[in-house]
Amino acid sequence: MSEKQTHHDLVERQFGEQANAYLTSSVHAQGADLQKLALILKTQSQAKVLDIGCGAGHVSFTAAPLVHSVIAYDLSTDMLNAVLKGASERQISNIQTACGIAESLPFESNSFDIVLSRYSAHHWQNVSLALNEVYRVLKPGGKVVFMDVISPGNPVLDIYLQTVEALRDRSHVRDYSIAEWSRFINESGLALSEISTDRLQLEFSSWTQRMRTPQHYIDAIRAFQQEASLEVKSYFAIDADGTFSTDIAMFISHKN
């Protein structure tokens, strides 16, 4: 890797190369959190929505039929092209795309009724700064729904999660705990109204193939899993083939 390559460059390259894999990924295209999101948006037919770190667009595809308009926002132009492709295939006409980073949103203040993000924030360099930007672009009374993998908070369990995530994907920064997320949200000025949690099973082969993880990193992950403590193996339900389960959470907040 070039010494001049920034973290944002790394994220763009990692995900740009894998845009179509994320468009077809069942982990990203399905989930109870998307079903819950659809229920939240069911009464928001006039809402202008921003989907930050949209990836291949599954949150945008869920939101678009239920709201006035969606801007799908991502650092990767390849991902944004995948969103436009997916929207066309689904005959969705109210999604526009915009390119940039979460920490500096190129939108006017008080522009959006709802801001969404799913499985993206763990790649951001500065979640606090990004949430300050979310607060700025959100209209008074507006709603924020963030979904992501979360850390259990326990140091022994946390080190397993962060290690395998970083070995699998060099653009990974951190899976934050519920306590960390609560602090980020409160410090941004947003009011946290609901937290719900679930479990997500990550089938090892597709999880690593989706990111084109090099074989030597795959071997390192498997060795780390095999040598993990019984506590770690039990908590993450690590199977013989490396498949494991992790915690995910949905954070709902609003701007007073």
C-alpha positions in Angstrom: 0.0 0.0 0.0 1.3 3.4 -0.9 2.4 5.6 2.0 0.3 8.4 0.4 -2.9 6.3 0.4 -5.4 7.7 2.9 -8.0 5.7 4.8 -10.7 7.2 2.5 -8.7 6.0 -0.5 -8.5 2.5 1.0 -12.3 2.4 1.7 -13.1 3.6 -1.9 -10.8 1.0 -3.4 -11.9 -1.9 -1.2 -15.6 -1.4 -1.8 -15.4 -0.1 -5.4 -13.9 -3.4 -6.5 -16.7 -5.3 -4.7 -19.7 -3.3 -5.6 -21.6 -6.0 -7.5 -20.8 -8.5 -4.7 -22.6 -6.2 -2.2 -25.5 -5.7 -4.6 -26.2 -9.5 -4.5 -25.1 -10.2 -0.9 -28.0 -11.8 1.0 -26.5 -10.4 4.3 -27.0 -6.9 3.0 -30.2 -7.4 0.9 -32.2 -9.1 3.7 -32.7 -8.8 7.4 -35.2 -8.1 10.1 -33.7 -4.6 10.5 -34.8 -3.8 6.9 -38.3 -5.0 7.7 -38.4 -2.8 10.8 -37.1 0.1 8.8 -39.9 -0.3 6.3 -42.4 -0.1 9.2 -40.8 3.0 10.5 -41.0 4.7 7.1 -44.5 3.5 6.3 -46.1 6.8 7.4 -43.3 9.0 5.9 -44.6 9.4 2.3 -43.4 13.1 2.1 -40.0 12.6 3.6 -36.8 13.5 2.0 -34.3 10.9 3.0 -30.5 10.7 3.1 -28.8 7.2 3.1 -25.2 7.7 4.3 -22.6 5.0 3.3 -25.3 3.5 1.1 -23.1 0.8 -0.3 -25.0 -1.1 -3.0 -28.3 0.6 -2.0 -30.4 -1.9 -0.1 -31.5 0.7 2.5 -32.3 3.1 -0.3 -34.3 0.4 -2.1 -36.2 -0.3 1.0 -36.9 3.4 1.7 -37.6 4.7 -1.8 -41.1 3.2 -2.4 -42.3 4.6 1.0 -40.9 8.2 0.9 -40.8 11.2 -1.4 -37.1 10.9 -2.4 -33.8 9.4 -1.4 -30.3 10.6 -1.9 -27.9 7.6 -1.8 -24.5 8.8 -0.6 -21.3 6.9 -0.6 -17.5 7.4 -1.0 -17.3 4.8 -3.8 -18.5 5.8 -7.3 -18.6 2.1 -8.2 -21.1 1.5 -5.3 -23.2 4.5 -6.5 -23.3 3.0 -10.0 -24.5 -0.2 -8.5 -27.2 1.7 -6.7 -28.4 3.2 -10.0 -28.3 -0.2 -11.7 -30.3 -1.8 -8.9 -32.8 1.1 -8.9 -33.3 0.7 -12.6 -33.8 -3.0 -12.3 -36.4 -2.4 -9.6 -38.0 0.4 -11.5 -37.4 2.9 -8.8 -37.2 6.4 -10.0 -36.9 8.6 -6.9 -33.3 7.8 -5.9 -30.5 10.2 -6.7 -26.8 9.6 -5.8 -24.1 11.8 -4.4 -20.4 11.1 -3.7 -18.5 12.0 -0.6 -17.4 11.2 3.0 -19.7 10.9 6.1 -17.7 13.5 8.0 -18.3 16.3 5.4 -21.8 16.2 3.9 -22.2 18.4 0.8 -25.8 19.4 1.7 -27.5 22.5 3.1 -28.5 22.6 6.8 -32.0 21.4 7.6 -32.3 19.6 4.3 -33.6 16.1 5.2 -36.5 14.7 7.2 -34.8 11.3 7.8 -31.1 10.2 7.7 -30.3 6.5 7.5 -27.2 4.4 7.6 -26.6 0.6 7.7 -23.4 -1.4 8.1 -21.2 1.6 7.2 -20.2 3.6 10.3 -17.6 1.0 11.3 -15.6 2.2 8.3 -15.7 5.9 9.2 -12.7 7.7 10.5 -14.7 9.9 12.9 -18.2 8.9 13.9 -18.6 11.9 16.2 -17.9 14.3 13.4 -20.2 12.4 11.0 -23.1 12.6 13.6 -22.5 16.3 14.0 -23.0 16.6 10.2 -26.1 14.5 10.4 -27.5 16.8 13.0 -26.7 19.8 10.8 -28.4 18.5 7.7 -31.5 17.1 9.5 -34.6 19.2 9.8 -35.9 20.0 13.3 -38.1 17.0 14.3 -36.3 14.8 11.9 -35.5 11.2 12.5 -32.2 9.3 12.4 -31.9 5.5 12.0 -28.5 3.9 12.2 -27.8 0.1 12.0 -24.5 -1.5 12.4 -22.5 -4.4 13.9 -21.7 -3.7 17.5 -19.0 -4.7 20.0 -20.1 -6.6 23.1 -18.2 -4.1 25.1 -16.4 -6.9 27.0 -12.6 -6.5 26.3 -12.0 -10.2 25.8 -14.9 -10.5 23.3 -14.1 -7.1 21.7 -10.5 -8.0 20.8 -11.8 -11.1 18.9 -14.3 -9.1 16.9 -12.0 -6.2 16.0 -9.1 -8.5 15.1 -11.1 -10.7 12.7 -12.8 -7.7 11.2 -9.5 -6.0 10.5 -7.8 -9.1 9.1 -10.8 -9.6 6.8 -11.0 -6.0 5.6 -8.2 -3.4 5.9 -10.7 -0.6 5.7 -12.4 -1.6 9.0 -12.0 1.0 11.8 -14.1 -0.2 14.7 -17.3 -1.9 15.7 -18.5 0.3 18.6 -20.4 -0.8 21.7 -23.9 0.4 22.6 -22.3 2.7 25.3 -20.0 4.3 22.7 -22.9 4.7 20.2 -25.1 6.3 22.9 -22.3 8.8 23.7 -21.8 9.7 20.0 -25.5 10.3 19.5 -26.0 12.3 22.7 -22.9 14.4 22.1 -24.1 15.3 18.6 -27.2 16.9 20.0 -29.5 14.2 18.8 -32.0 12.6 21.3 -31.7 8.8 21.4 -35.2 7.3 21.6 -34.8 3.6 20.9 -32.1 0.8 20.8 -32.9 -2.7 19.5 -30.5 -5.6 19.1 -30.3 -8.8 17.1 -27.8 -11.4 16.0 -26.3 -11.7 12.5 -24.7 -15.0 11.3 -21.7 -14.5 9.0 -21.1 -17.5 6.8 -17.3 -17.6 6.6 -16.7 -18.4 3.0 -19.0 -15.7 1.6 -17.9 -13.2 4.3 -14.3 -13.4 3.2 -15.0 -13.8 -0.6 -17.1 -10.7 -0.6 -14.1 -8.7 0.4 -11.6 -10.8 -1.5 -9.6 -11.3 1.6 -6.1 -12.7 0.8 -5.5 -16.3 1.8 -2.8 -15.4 4.3 -5.3 -13.3 6.2 -7.9 -16.0 6.0 -5.4 -18.4 7.5 -4.7 -15.9 10.2 -8.4 -15.5 11.0 -8.9 -19.3 11.2 -5.9 -19.8 13.4 -7.1 -17.0 15.7 -10.6 -18.6 15.9 -9.2 -22.0 16.7 -7.0 -20.7 19.5 -9.7 -18.5 21.0 -11.0 -19.1 24.5 -14.1 -21.1 25.2 -15.8 -17.9 26.2 -15.1 -16.3 22.8 -16.1 -19.5 20.9 -19.3 -19.7 22.8 -20.3 -16.1 22.6 -19.7 -15.8 18.8 -21.0 -19.3 18.1 -17.9 -20.1 16.1 -18.5 -23.1 13.9 -15.9 -25.6 12.6 -15.8 -23.9 9.2 -15.3 -20.4 10.7 -18.8 -19.2 10.4 -19.8 -17.1 13.4 -22.5 -14.8 14.8 -22.1 -11.2 16.0 -24.3 -8.6 17.5 -26.1 -5.9 15.5 -28.1 -2.9 16.7 -30.6 -0.3 15.4 -30.3 3.1 17.0 -33.3 5.5 16.5 -32.9 9.1 17.4 -34.3 12.5 16.5 -33.5 16.2 16.4 -35.6 18.3 18.7 
